[in-house]
Amino acid sequence: MIVFDGRLNESGTVAFDLSDRGLTLGDGLFETMLAVDRRVFRRVAHLDRMMGGAAAFAIPVTRERLESDLDLLLATLPDGVEVIRLAVTRGPGGRGLRRPETARPTVIVTHAPWSADPVMRPVRLVTSTIRRNETSPAARWKTSAYVDAIAALAEAEAKGADDALLLNMRGDVACTTSGNIFAIEGDVLLTPQTDDGILDGTTRGLVLELARTMGLRTKEMSLKPIEFATAEALFLTNSVRLINPVVGLDRRRHDAGHPVIGRLCDAIGARIAAECGRDPRAVG
């Protein structure tokens, strides 16, 4: 079941304009969200970010349209936990890069089953040779252009790792291919600042909020790789996997069992239960 431009389609197959700029140029945005019993966790934050990206790239889609198409799909789902993908492109366009004078955005909403297995699964990272361009607007918004992340993940897997640590053009720590990264040093939680070329993840923001309620100090700042490599513990955040402790970065081992990581994951589960009715880990 998908929603394509305001219409339900049970087969999952639709007639698609091959001149759509989302296909030809990656000219679009998307959000990946967790839904528990048809309630999207941090829905407002996800839609706020998509609308921010739409404004930044002048994609004339309304929040009402996104809300309507999202609700249309959610209404068809049974009880349980699903991964929802909400995408919008600029729509059809002619050859070349110039934006069409009149855009007709395409909106697509899809879903897939969620599994709790990746939550809290330890991961190994290697530092990628591919850099994150902190000057690019594509680094700050969740655009459809993911070719750098795809290449970096393939590079990491070829080296026997689970994911890649991306540095920015200045050589500072940025993120992984699909998540934000944190370091723990005593009672301080460190994470790169948004100016370092990161996507300001919805789970990232929640973790910063929860950490403060747990008595941790938080610092968003530019960090050199050595500051991460020597930290007590590292972990990743993602809206679907929630939290993953890092067991190793390049040749250095890390404490994947640090108690703060588990406490934060439990706090996220409790927040999901408060907003959506139950902790997805107890469902999936």
ABEGO torsion letter per residue (X at the ends): XBBBGGBBBAAGBBBBBAABAAAAAGBBBBBBBBBBGGBBBGAAAAAAAAAAAAAAAGBBBBAAAAAAAAAAAAAABBBEBBBBBBBBBAEBBBBEABBBABBBBBBBBBBBBBBAAABGBBBBBBBBABBBBAABAAAABBBABAAAAAAAAAAAAAAGBABBBBBBAAGBBABBAABBBBBBBEABBBBBBAAAGBBBBAAAAAAAAAAAAAGBBBBBBBBBAAAAAABABBBBBBAAAGBBBBABBEABBBBAABAAAAAAAAAAAAAAAAAAGBBAAAAX
